[in-house]
């Protein structure tokens, strides 16, 4: 697979707690230079980054991150704030406690509320596959398909595991045709990135690929 194609599917990511503006600025520079799909950054930097890139790369940010257990009202407020600050794409974390309680109606309600708050911007739903049973993963494929979100995403990268080939293959098989798959967390090689894309991922979330591809 050509390097340009991989980069075009990359959400170049920096979400560590200690991220400084200088580090975010560098991520933006790399995203613009390499023409990545987006740069995925903390909400507090969205407005400044949006002004800095001047439309040359999409700005993605995270909602309810990384645990997903803020209230629906807070997630909606976070989303509206991010969009007002210039976010082009939103990656939200579901409420995993609701999933464990099998309260899928409330999970769906929350995703739909965030989707409405997106105002037409792209929504990716992080289901944290490492914490789910296979049955729960299948249910989340159904819920995300029903929600109207554009993507289902494997992981935050902040939990007990990241994307796996098996999970990407499962999500692609059972999510609706109109829903895309984002693999994120622990993608550490170009070979792994290529395999995730071959298995049906449309986006990759990682901080490492640009450096690996530029070697």
PyMOL commands that set and color helices and strands:
alter all, ss='L'
color gray80, all
select helices_A, chain A and resi 3-8+21-34+43-53+72-84+96-100+104-117+129-131+134-147+165-174+190-198+209-213
alter helices_A, ss='H'
color red, helices_A
select strands_A, chain A and resi 10-14+38-41+58-63+89-93+122-126+151-153+180-184+203-206
alter strands_A, ss='S'
color yellow, strands_A
deselect
rebuild
show_as cartoon
